[in-house]
Amino acid sequence: MTEEQAGDDMNRWVSTSEKSGFLHWFLKNHRLKRKDSRLILDYLINHPHILEHVTFTDTVSPQAKTIIISSMQSDEQGFVYYNQSVKSEDPSKVLGDLMAHPSAKRNLIIHFYGSHIHATYQQLLQTPIKEQYQNYKRFKRYEDETKVLLDQVKQTTDRNTLLAEIDAALDDRNEALFKELTIRLRELDESIP
């Protein structure tokens, strides 16, 4: 796998069926610290049009709506909901918000033992750091491609200018200038890869 392919995997589109499949697996294999938070996951599974707007992440973004749910094996708090910097530990607030604003973007963090090595969960994660890294790589590639293109344009322009100056030197029968310009043209042609 190339570095570019690995970067693309970091920000690949995650389907609602992948999200739903993971949530089914999670609920089947883990007991929740807060039993009432199961209602939220069941609601997301049963409403794919809402799950479509949910992003799995591993960081809390201060200005985003973020749902955090933990299993019994996790050291983290059982349930927390951040709604644009307002913290709540009441799952009914999330259900109310999901019903009132079904197309709002939300982050979901699931804490369970082994989450950092669980392949399916790691593929679902879309963190700001990964997105920033991906953007950096993309813009770096654009910068490199632009530099190559600008170098080619400059070389072509320099070559055309030298050819015009050589023609002018021939028209003026200026042998010294002609020799100097042809040497510069040869050096320029040799420097072009």
C-alpha positions in Angstrom: 0.0 0.0 0.0 1.4 3.4 -1.0 1.5 6.4 1.4 -1.1 8.1 -0.8 -3.4 5.0 -0.5 -2.9 4.9 3.3 -3.8 8.6 3.5 -6.9 8.0 1.4 -8.0 5.2 3.7 -7.9 7.6 6.6 -10.6 9.8 5.2 -12.6 7.3 3.2 -16.4 7.7 3.1 -18.0 5.5 5.8 -21.4 4.1 4.8 -24.4 3.9 7.2 -24.3 0.1 6.8 -20.7 0.0 8.1 -21.7 2.3 11.0 -24.8 0.2 11.8 -22.9 -3.1 11.5 -20.4 -1.9 14.1 -23.0 -0.6 16.5 -24.9 -4.0 16.2 -21.6 -5.8 17.0 -20.8 -3.4 19.9 -24.2 -3.8 21.5 -24.1 -7.6 21.1 -20.6 -7.9 22.6 -20.4 -5.2 25.3 -22.4 -4.1 28.3 -22.9 -0.4 28.7 -22.1 1.5 31.9 -25.3 3.4 31.3 -28.1 1.1 30.2 -30.2 4.0 29.1 -27.5 5.1 26.5 -28.4 1.9 24.6 -31.6 3.7 23.5 -29.4 6.2 21.6 -27.5 3.5 19.8 -30.7 1.6 18.9 -32.3 4.9 17.7 -29.3 5.5 15.4 -29.3 2.0 14.1 -33.0 2.2 13.3 -32.8 5.6 11.7 -30.1 5.4 8.9 -30.9 8.9 7.7 -29.7 10.2 11.1 -26.8 7.8 11.3 -25.6 9.1 7.9 -24.7 12.4 9.7 -22.8 10.8 12.5 -19.0 10.8 12.4 -17.1 8.3 14.5 -14.2 10.1 16.2 -11.8 9.8 19.1 -11.6 13.4 20.1 -14.1 15.9 21.5 -14.4 19.0 19.4 -15.5 21.9 21.6 -18.0 23.4 19.1 -19.5 20.1 17.8 -22.3 17.9 19.1 -20.5 14.9 20.5 -22.0 11.8 22.0 -19.7 9.6 24.2 -20.8 6.1 25.3 -18.6 3.7 27.3 -18.8 0.0 27.9 -18.3 -1.6 31.4 -14.6 -2.4 30.6 -13.8 1.2 29.9 -12.3 3.6 32.4 -14.2 6.5 30.9 -17.5 8.0 32.1 -20.6 5.9 31.0 -22.3 8.7 29.0 -21.7 12.3 28.1 -23.2 14.6 25.5 -21.6 17.8 24.4 -23.9 20.1 22.6 -21.7 23.0 21.5 -19.7 23.3 24.7 -22.7 22.5 27.0 -22.1 19.2 28.8 -25.0 16.8 29.7 -25.2 13.4 31.2 -28.9 12.9 30.3 -29.4 10.5 27.4 -32.9 11.8 26.9 -31.4 15.2 25.8 -29.6 13.4 22.9 -32.8 11.6 21.9 -34.7 14.9 21.9 -32.0 16.5 19.8 -31.9 13.6 17.4 -35.6 13.9 16.8 -35.6 17.7 16.6 -32.6 18.0 14.3 -32.2 14.8 12.4 -29.8 16.2 9.8 -27.4 17.9 12.2 -23.8 16.7 12.2 -22.8 14.8 15.3 -19.7 13.0 16.5 -19.8 9.7 18.3 -17.1 8.3 20.5 -17.4 4.7 21.8 -15.1 3.7 24.6 -14.5 0.0 25.0 -11.6 -2.3 25.9 -9.3 -2.8 22.8 -10.9 0.1 20.8 -7.4 1.4 19.8 -6.6 -1.9 18.1 -10.1 -2.9 16.9 -9.7 -2.8 13.1 -13.4 -2.1 12.2 -13.7 0.7 14.8 -10.4 2.2 13.7 -11.6 2.3 10.0 -14.8 4.2 11.1 -12.7 6.9 12.9 -12.5 10.3 11.2 -10.5 12.6 13.4 -9.6 16.2 12.8 -5.9 15.3 13.1 -6.2 12.7 10.3 -8.2 15.2 8.2 -5.6 17.9 8.7 -2.8 15.4 7.8 -4.8 14.4 4.7 -5.3 18.0 3.7 -1.6 18.7 4.3 -0.6 15.8 2.0 -3.1 16.9 -0.7 -2.0 20.5 -0.7 1.7 19.5 -0.6 1.1 17.3 -3.7 -0.7 20.3 -5.4 2.3 22.5 -4.4 4.8 20.1 -5.9 2.8 19.7 -9.1 2.4 23.5 -9.4 6.2 23.9 -8.9 7.0 21.4 -11.7 4.5 23.1 -14.0 5.9 26.6 -13.2 9.5 25.3 -13.8 8.5 23.9 -17.2 6.8 27.2 -18.1 9.9 29.2 -17.0 12.2 26.9 -19.0 10.1 27.2 -22.1 9.9 31.0 -21.7 13.7 31.3 -21.1 14.4 29.1 -24.2 12.0 31.1 -26.4 13.6 34.3 -25.2 17.1 33.0 -26.0 16.1 31.8 -29.4 14.6 35.3 -30.2 17.9 36.9 -29.0 19.9 34.5 -31.1 17.8 35.4 -34.2 18.4 39.1 -33.4 22.1 38.5 -33.0 22.2 36.7 -36.4 20.2 39.5 -38.0 22.7 42.0 -36.6 25.6 39.8 -37.6 26.9 40.0 -34.0 29.1 36.9 -33.8 30.3 37.4 -30.2 26.7 37.8 -28.9 25.6 34.8 -31.0 28.3 32.6 -29.5 27.5 33.7 -26.0 23.7 33.1 -26.5 24.2 29.7 -28.1 26.3 28.6 -25.1 23.6 29.7 -22.7 21.0 27.9 -24.9 23.1 24.7 -24.8 23.4 25.0 -21.0 19.7 25.5 -20.6 18.9 22.5 -22.8 21.3 20.3 -20.8 19.7 21.4 -17.5 16.2 20.3 -18.7 15.5 16.8 -17.4 
